[in-house]
Amino acid sequence: MNSLGNHAAPAAPRLMVRSLSRAFDGRGVVQDVCLSVAAGQVTCLLGPSGCGKSTTLRMIAGVERPDAGEIVIDGRPVFGPGVNLPPEARGVGLMFQDFALFPHLTVAGNVAFGLTGDKAARLARVDELLERVNLTGFGPKHPHELSGGEQQRVALARALAPRPRVMLMDEPFSGLDNRLRDGIRDATLAVLKEEGAAVLLVTHEPDEAMRMADEIALMRAGVVVQRGAPYNIYNAPVDRAAAAFFSDINVIRGFSRGALTATPFGDFLTPGHGDGAPVEIVIRPQHLKIDFDRAGRGPNPTAQEGTPARGTVQRARYLGRESLVEFRMDFDGSILTASVPGVFLPRAGTALWLMIRRDRCFVFPAGGQP
């Protein structure tokens, strides 16, 4: 048989959301949101507070009724025309910020809550999950005897106990100490991958989304403005606001004339923008380079370097892993910030030459959100 005929069709998404919308008092809080999450995949709904992330999660869970749209889990509609299954019939697990453990139950009792079947099977599932979240022997303890990180892991075990097909997580790590958060996130991610659930995680922290997600859905004002792998979202932002959500940015403003825009670093190609149209060229601080070799000998650009520009140091700050240096540019008086690995604290008033990575710049029409 021809091997070309042996390829299996790709598995259908475990969670499918189509055109989900919700309004409160006539204001659209979630508008036409579409998502798909496969088994074993982690998708992060990322965006600022109030953008509709948690409302989207609550609608998928069944605790908030959408005004329109469809929600399908494992090919079965749970919300849509003529269908609105209650939360307990949807096969979803829920984790929230406050963990919501029952204080009067032991750790084992919390994990077993909601499990069905014979007692031996329930106890075996509890022991299995406590081992997987590194809490073996914690079964007899009560929640008040645990640290925040331990409580989070109990909440994870409880949510996973019934083997949900979809795991919905709303800012589950926000209450943890910064020193513990990364390790607990990594451990949680490993357990979720092993269980094979489709995971939808709500967060407002870009670092958390980049660390955990297979796919990021970036929300703003109730709308998913961009979806993709973390690498693509970071390196190909859809607009200036998307770029700024993931890191500090420098914005160089100008006007496109003949598909070129004058900047401190020479003319930039800006095709697709009308003659005289205002544009913004965005570059992150780590891609603004200080040209130490050029100090004292002027511009003299080469084809490889492009055009350098001189700026005067306004302020320098040391942040531990890097230093941030602010410059006022000779070209137009604009302020640009460069990040330099390690310690670099030049005095205010020092003049230095700067270079930029043109392949790391983004060009957008002016007037985007800050």
C-alpha positions in Angstrom: 0.0 0.0 0.0 1.2 3.5 -0.8 2.5 5.0 2.5 0.9 8.3 1.5 -2.5 6.7 2.2 -1.6 5.8 5.8 -1.6 9.2 7.3 -4.2 9.5 10.1 -6.5 12.5 10.0 -5.6 15.1 12.7 -7.5 14.6 15.9 -10.4 17.0 16.5 -9.9 19.7 19.1 -11.0 18.6 22.6 -12.4 22.1 23.2 -13.9 24.2 20.4 -15.4 27.7 21.0 -17.1 29.5 18.1 -18.2 33.1 18.1 -18.7 33.3 21.8 -20.2 36.7 22.9 -21.5 38.3 26.2 -22.7 41.7 27.0 -23.5 43.4 30.3 -25.8 46.4 30.4 -25.5 46.8 26.7 -21.6 46.7 26.8 -19.9 43.9 24.9 -17.5 42.2 27.4 -16.7 39.3 25.1 -17.2 39.6 21.4 -17.0 36.8 18.8 -14.3 34.8 20.6 -13.1 31.7 18.7 -10.7 29.1 20.3 -9.7 25.5 19.9 -7.6 23.5 22.3 -6.4 19.9 21.7 -5.8 17.2 24.2 -2.5 17.8 26.1 -2.3 21.4 24.8 -2.1 24.5 27.0 -3.7 27.6 25.6 -3.3 30.9 27.5 -5.9 33.6 27.4 -3.7 36.6 28.0 -4.7 40.2 28.4 -5.0 43.1 30.8 -7.6 43.1 33.7 -11.1 43.6 32.5 -10.6 42.5 28.9 -13.0 39.5 29.1 -10.7 36.6 29.9 -12.4 35.4 33.1 -15.9 35.9 31.6 -14.8 33.7 28.6 -13.6 31.0 31.0 -16.8 31.2 33.1 -19.0 30.8 30.0 -17.0 27.7 28.9 -17.4 26.3 32.5 -21.1 26.8 32.4 -21.4 29.3 35.3 -22.1 32.2 32.9 -24.5 32.0 30.1 -23.3 33.4 26.7 -25.5 35.6 24.6 -24.4 33.9 21.5 -21.9 31.3 20.2 -21.2 27.6 20.5 -19.1 25.5 22.9 -18.1 22.0 21.9 -16.2 19.5 24.1 -15.0 16.3 22.5 -17.3 16.8 19.6 -20.4 17.2 21.9 -22.1 20.6 22.0 -22.4 21.8 25.6 -23.7 25.2 24.7 -25.4 26.3 21.5 -28.8 26.4 19.8 -31.1 24.4 22.1 -28.2 23.2 24.4 -26.9 24.5 27.7 -25.5 21.8 29.9 -24.8 22.5 33.5 -21.2 22.7 34.7 -21.2 19.2 36.2 -22.3 17.7 32.9 -19.5 19.3 30.8 -16.5 17.3 31.9 -14.4 20.3 32.9 -12.1 20.8 35.9 -11.8 24.3 37.5 -9.0 26.0 39.3 -9.3 29.6 40.6 -7.1 32.1 42.4 -8.2 31.3 45.9 -7.9 27.4 45.6 -11.3 27.1 47.4 -10.2 24.1 49.5 -12.7 22.9 52.1 -11.2 23.7 55.5 -13.0 21.0 57.4 -11.8 18.2 55.1 -8.4 16.7 55.1 -6.1 16.9 52.0 -7.3 13.4 51.0 -10.9 14.4 51.6 -10.5 17.5 49.4 -8.9 15.5 46.5 -11.6 12.8 46.8 -14.4 15.3 46.8 -16.6 14.6 43.8 -15.1 11.3 43.0 -17.5 8.4 42.4 -17.0 4.6 42.3 -16.0 2.2 45.0 -13.9 3.2 47.9 -10.8 1.4 46.9 -10.7 3.0 43.5 -11.3 6.5 45.0 -8.4 6.0 47.5 -6.1 4.7 44.8 -6.8 7.8 42.7 -6.2 10.1 45.6 -2.9 8.4 46.4 -1.8 8.5 42.7 -2.5 12.2 42.5 -0.9 13.2 45.8 2.2 11.3 44.6 2.2 13.1 41.2 2.0 16.5 42.9 4.7 15.6 45.4 2.4 15.5 48.4 2.8 11.8 49.4 1.9 11.5 53.1 0.0 14.7 53.2 -3.4 13.0 53.1 -4.3 13.4 56.8 -3.3 17.1 57.0 -5.8 19.9 56.8 -5.5 23.0 54.5 -4.5 25.4 57.3 -1.5 23.2 57.9 -0.1 23.7 54.4 1.9 26.5 52.7 0.4 28.4 49.8 2.3 26.3 47.3 1.1 23.1 48.9 -2.5 24.3 48.9 -2.2 25.1 45.2 -1.0 21.5 44.5 -3.9 20.1 46.5 -6.3 22.2 44.4 -4.7 20.9 41.2 -5.0 17.3 42.4 -8.7 17.8 43.3 -9.4 19.4 39.9 -7.7 16.5 38.1 -9.2 13.7 40.2 -12.3 13.1 38.1 -10.1 13.0 34.9 -11.7 16.1 33.3 -11.4 16.4 29.5 -10.9 20.1 29.8 -9.1 22.0 32.6 -10.0 25.7 33.1 -7.6 27.7 35.2 -8.2 31.3 36.2 -5.0 33.1 37.5 -4.2 30.0 39.6 -0.7 31.1 40.6 -1.4 34.8 41.4 -1.5 34.2 45.1 1.9 32.5 45.4 5.2 34.0 46.5 7.3 35.0 43.6 10.2 32.8 44.8 8.0 29.7 44.5 5.9 30.6 41.5 8.2 29.4 38.7 8.8 26.0 40.2 5.2 25.4 41.0 4.1 26.5 37.5 6.6 24.1 36.0 5.5 21.2 38.2 1.8 22.0 37.4 2.5 22.0 33.7 4.2 18.6 33.9 1.2 17.0 35.7 -1.3 18.6 33.3 0.6 17.3 30.2 0.7 13.8 31.8 -3.0 13.9 32.3 -3.7 14.8 28.7 -6.4 17.4 29.4 -7.0 20.3 27.1 -6.0 23.3 29.3 -7.2 26.9 29.0 -5.3 29.1 31.4 -6.3 32.7 32.1 -3.5 35.1 33.0 -2.5 38.8 32.8 1.2 38.0 33.0 3.1 37.7 29.7 5.9 35.8 31.3 3.6 33.2 32.6 1.9 32.7 29.2 5.3 32.5 27.5 6.5 29.9 30.1 3.4 27.7 30.0 1.5 28.0 26.7 1.6 26.0 23.5 -0.6 28.8 22.1 -1.4 32.3 23.3 -4.7 34.0 22.6 -4.1 37.7 23.2 -7.3 39.6 24.3 -8.1 43.3 24.3 -11.5 44.8 25.0 -13.3 41.5 24.7 -11.8 40.6 21.4 -9.0 38.0 20.6 -6.6 40.3 18.6 -4.0 37.6 17.9 -3.5 33.9 18.3 -0.4 31.8 17.8 2.7 30.1 19.4 4.5 32.2 22.0 7.5 32.7 19.6 5.3 34.0 16.8 3.2 36.3 19.1 6.4 37.8 20.5 8.3 38.2 17.3 5.5 39.1 15.0 3.0 41.3 17.0 -0.1 42.3 15.2 0.2 46.0 16.4 2.1 48.3 18.7 -0.1 47.5 21.7 0.6 43.7 21.3 4.3 44.4 21.2 4.1 46.6 24.3 2.2 44.0 26.2 5.2 41.6 26.2 8.0 44.1 27.0 9.1 47.7 27.2 9.3 49.2 23.7 10.9 52.2 22.0 8.8 54.0 19.5 10.3 56.1 16.7 7.8 58.3 15.0 7.9 59.7 11.5 6.1 60.1 8.2 6.3 57.7 5.2 7.3 59.5 2.1 7.9 57.4 -1.0 7.8 54.3 1.1 10.7 55.6 3.3 10.6 57.1 6.8 13.4 59.3 8.1 14.7 58.2 11.6 17.8 58.8 13.7 19.1 55.6 12.2 18.6 56.6 8.6 15.7 55.9 6.2 13.5 52.9 7.0 11.5 51.1 4.3 7.8 51.6 5.1 5.9 50.1 2.2 2.2 50.0 2.3 1.8 53.3 4.1 0.5 56.2 2.1 2.7 59.2 1.2 2.8 61.5 4.2 1.1 58.9 6.5 2.3 58.9 10.1 4.1 55.7 11.1 5.6 54.2 14.3 8.7 52.1 14.2 8.9 49.9 17.3 12.0 48.3 18.7 12.6 46.6 22.1 15.4 47.9 24.3 17.5 44.7 24.0 17.7 45.4 20.2 19.1 48.9 20.6 22.8 48.4 20.8 25.5 50.7 22.1 28.4 50.8 19.6 31.4 50.8 22.0 33.9 50.5 19.1 32.7 53.7 17.5 33.3 55.9 20.5 35.2 59.0 19.5 35.5 58.3 15.8 32.1 59.4 14.4 29.5 57.6 12.3 31.2 56.2 9.2 28.6 53.5 8.7 29.2 50.2 6.9 26.8 48.2 4.8 26.6 45.6 7.6 26.0 48.1 10.4 23.6 50.5 8.7 23.5 54.1 10.0 24.5 54.8 13.6 22.9 57.6 15.6 24.3 59.6 18.6 22.5 60.0 21.8 23.3 61.6 25.2 22.8 59.6 28.4 20.0 60.9 30.5 19.8 58.2 33.2 21.2 54.7 33.8 19.8 52.1 36.2 21.1 48.7 37.2 18.4 46.0 37.5 20.4 42.9 38.4 20.8 41.0 35.2 20.9 44.1 33.0 21.2 47.8 33.0 18.8 50.2 31.4 20.2 53.4 29.8 18.0 56.2 28.5 19.3 58.4 25.7 18.2 61.7 24.2 18.8 61.4 20.5 20.6 64.2 18.7 18.5 63.7 15.6 15.1 64.8 17.0 15.4 65.0 20.8 13.4 61.8 21.3 14.1 59.5 24.2 15.2 55.9 23.6 16.1 53.2 26.1 18.7 50.5 25.6 19.2 47.4 27.8 22.7 46.2 28.3 23.6 42.8 30.0 25.3 43.2 33.3 26.5 46.4 34.8 26.8 49.5 32.6 26.2 52.8 34.3 27.6 55.7 32.2 27.2 59.2 33.6 24.5 61.5 32.6 25.7 63.7 29.7 27.9 61.0 28.1 27.5 60.9 24.3 27.5 57.4 22.8 26.7 56.0 19.3 23.8 53.6 19.0 22.8 51.0 16.5 19.5 49.1 16.0 18.7 45.6 14.7 16.5 46.5 11.7 15.3 42.9 11.4 13.9 43.3 14.9 11.9 46.4 14.2 8.2 46.5 13.6 6.4 49.2 11.6 2.8 50.1 12.4 0.5 52.9 11.4 0.6 55.7 14.0 -2.3 56.1 16.5 -2.2 52.6 18.1 -2.8 52.1 21.8 0.2 52.8 24.0 
